[in-house]
Amino acid sequence: MAKKGQTFYTYTEEFKLKAVKAYLEGCESYKVVAKREGVRNCKQLKVWVKKWQNVESFDEQKSNGPNPLKGRARTSFGSVEEERDYLKVQVDYLKKRYPNLVKEKPSVSKRWKITFIIITTTAFKPN
């Protein structure tokens, strides 16, 4: 994960190719070649060498399927009513799936009944 204030370095294709060839033609370690060529991390040089040996582009990145942060494609609706019905179904599903999260407000008559009971019981209490 990137740290706050971290700077990212970009290298040109020519620079990467030069560093890879320097490693492959010499008998030095990744660390020595990376330090001599000015590559920030020897692991980066190792990645470039593997890509060169597999005849891949340096800029090509591996992807493990779709990006999990992107989410699914948005559903489009023909009318407002279709969208309303779709959302109602989703709400009903969530209410069934997580019933403990639903807190129904008591109806007006129940609230009045509770208030009446509280008032009558406190008003007629003997001191």
Secondary structure, DSSP 8 states (H G I E B T S, - for coil): ---TT-------HHHHHHHHHHHHHS---HHHHHHHHT-S-HHHHHHHHHHHHTT--TT-----SS-TTT-S-----SSHHHHHHHHHHHHHHHHHH-GGG------HHHHHHHHHHHHHHHHT---
